[in-house]
Amino acid sequence: MNISKICIRLLIGIQLLGINQLVFAEWKEHVKWSFHDTGAPDCPEQYLGAGGPDCLVMGTGGGTGTGNRSCLMAKARADAERGRCTEAIQKLIVTQCHNSKAKKEIIAANDQEVCDYIRKSGKD
């Protein structure tokens, strides 16, 4: 294979990698939204399985957040801070139960990256 073909393939690969990173970086916007949204949940039954029934009843989660999704994300941050990434991501996915595109993006992202982002987010 000559050098020009190698360079072209390399450039195509780099472009595809960049496009994938842009597409999957959208999951961060879903995390931000979940931390700040206090509207009614779309699937309250999933809050029960994710350990967030108090987020539905009081909307404050015993002081861990304010409002349904925001409350569940405060619990997700606590999980992430304890290294319980699976539980943190599960809670994030529950907050996006109404948005299949967001769920797919979150699931496709690197778990550790999502967990780290949850741990650092929502403190503003």
GIJORA-V260128 format. One record per helix or strand. SS is the DSSP state (a for helix, b for strand). FROM is the first residue (numbers start at 1). LEN is the number of residues. If there is no record, write none. Layout:
BEGIN
{{SS	FROM	LEN} {SS	FROM	LEN}}
END
This chain:
BEGIN
{{a	3	23} {a	27	10} {a	44	6} {a	53	5} {a	61	3} {a	68	14} {a	85	11} {a	100	9} {a	111	10}}
END
